[in-house]
Amino acid sequence: MDWARDLKDWPLNHLSRRIRHRPHDWHVQETGKGATILLLHGAGATTHSWRDVIPTLATHHHVVAVDLPGHGFTRPGSRNRFGLAKTSEDIAELCAAQGWQPSAIVGHSAGGAVALDLSTRLTTPDGGPPRLVGINAALDRFEGVASWLFPALAKMLALNPLTSYAFAMGGARPDRARNVIRSTGSNLSDEALGYYARLLSDREHIDGTLQMMANWNTDALWDKMAEIDTPCLLITGECDKAVPPEVSTRAARELPQGRVHQLSGLGHLAHEEDPDALSGLILDFCDATGR
């Protein structure tokens, strides 16, 4: 996404700023006062996915939302930093440089996996680990054939310079965005679909998403899950077709303080379908933990 061309009518653009911190040129939206909540979107999305959540959270908290490397307005400085652990490391260093000590990290889909890993790297102002809220968190391992086929396919697509052109051809088409979103089990407004249509037509954003997929592996995260002793709320949408709710159920059994809350009638983009419900759950969870 082009800063000069696209930011002017992007959701909550008045909260946007750029932060140059190696290795990336980050896009961040920041607002509110109080304990910090860090928001991490999923693969293929941007901070726009939190547009109806941020204002509610900011009435009680300092809220920071970040575009992941290669997504939206965050320009990647290295193509070798797209893996889960490396993304987590880079966000941890960004937080340290900015003086952010999140009391809670909220991540959607792939952002949920990054958030869980990040909770082992950051501390709250009182020295403890930040709380974790995962929304349809993409925590699953690849099993069987998928363990080699999916990463190989993603790498093949990511290495082909024509792939992002092919995905972006045709411009911002609402019908294509509608089909993609419906395939996740979610139904969004025409306005929301318009944002995704623009993202699906942006070559650099598509390339960043493919690079993230090509380097995605949660095995190391699962291996240390039993040691992540921080309260974790894993929220699932019963209609999610992208990340089955069973993934969160299985993860909650591994996490010492993990629990699952399922929302009926919502799909993968539950926080965009019902932002009031999700905002309420996040605030209740933060208040219940005393941070």
DAWO-V267503 format. One record per helix or strand of 3 or more residues. SS is the DSSP state (helix for helix, strand for strand). FROM is the first residue (numbers start at 1). TO is the last residue. If there is no record, write none. Layout:
SS/FROM/TO
SS/FROM/TO
//
This chain:
helix/3/9
helix/13/15
strand/16/21
strand/24/31
strand/36/40
helix/47/57
strand/62/66
helix/84/98
strand/104/108
helix/110/118
strand/131/135
helix/146/159
helix/163/168
helix/174/182
helix/190/200
helix/203/214
helix/219/223
helix/225/227
strand/232/237
helix/245/254
strand/258/263
helix/270/273
helix/275/288
//
